[in-house]
Amino acid sequence: MKANELRIGNYVYDNLGGVLKIKGISLDSTLSHIKPIPLTEEWLVKLEFIEHMDKNVFIHPSLRYSDKFKLREDGVIVFVSSEVYISDCKYVHQLQNLYFALSGKELKCSEVTDGRK
């Protein structure tokens, strides 16, 4: 991972597979001890997304109803606003960054039980 991909508050895996919440970033630091968290339906639910009536389509209550996130079979999230493709995300931290760019707010995460966050 590159430091410029991360923001304070992003979730990643540490080298033992535990969930870690980024508390600070130094651009000259080595990030070999962390790995991105692949996006899954389980993570979308933890991030308070709700499944829409269409299969594999999720919405977030704080965004417009027309803003949808489609989970593709290859594990990529595609953000669609009024049926126009905008971005895709493979990892939790990318979705957190996109959500912040759209809303100006941080995504809340429930059920992260690892004490190292």
N, C-alpha and C positions, 0 to 999 in steps of 0.2 A: 504494500500500500504506500501511497505517497501522502506526505503530510498535507499537501494542498487540497486533498480530497476530503479532509476531515474538518469538522467543527467541534467546538466544545459541546458536550452533550450527546455526541454520536455514540451508538452502541457498536462494539466490535467483540470478537473473540480474543481472549488472551492465548498464550502459548499452551495452556492446559485445557483449552476448550470452554473456559468459563466466560460469562458475559462481563464485559468491562465497559464502563461509561467514561468517555474521554473527558478529562478534567483540565487538561492543558496540552498545548502543542508547541513544539519547537521545530522550526523548519529544517534545522540541521541534525535532528535526532534520527536514530535508526528505528524503523518501525517493523523490524523483522519479527518482533515478539507479538504482533497482533495480526489478525486475519479478519477480512470482512465477513459479515453474517449474511448468508444467502436469504433472499426473501422467500417466504413460504406463507401459506394461508394462516398457519399458526402465528407467525410474526405479525401479519396484518391485523389479526384479532387482538394481539397484545398491544398494538398501536392504536386501538379503538376504531378500526375500520369495520364497517358493517357490510355484509354481503348483500348486493343488490338483487333484484328479482332475476337478472340475467346470470347464468352460471359463470363463475370465476370473475365477476365484476364486483368491485367494492367501492363504497363511497365513505367519505369521512363526514361526520355530522357538522363540522365547522366550516366545510367548504360548500360551494353551490351544488345543488342536486345534479346539475349537468356535468360536474367534474367527476369523472369516473376513473378508476384504476383497474385495468384488466390484467389478470394473472394468466400469462400464457403457459403452455405446457412445458416450455423450456425454462421456466422459473423467472422469466423477465416480466416486470410490471410495466405496462404501457399506460401513460397518463393521457386521457382523452378529455378534451373540453369542447363541448358542443360538437362532438364527432370529428374533431380535428386532432390528429396525432401531434403531441407536443414533446414527449420525452419517454425514455424507458429507463428502468432501474433494475439492477440485478441484486443489489445489496441493501440492507437495512439503512446504512448510513447515507446512501444515495437518496432513498425515499425521504429520510429525515431532512436532508438538505433541500430537496425539491419542495416538500411541504412548507418548510420555512420560507423559501423564496416566494411561494404562492400566498401564504397567509400572514407571514411576519410573526408566527408563533411556533413554539416547539411542540413536537408530537409528544404526547404523554404515553408512557409505557407501563402497562400493568403486568403483573406476574413475573417480573424479573427478580428472582429470588437469590441470586448470587450476591453475597455480601461484598464483593469487590467492586460493585458498580460505583 
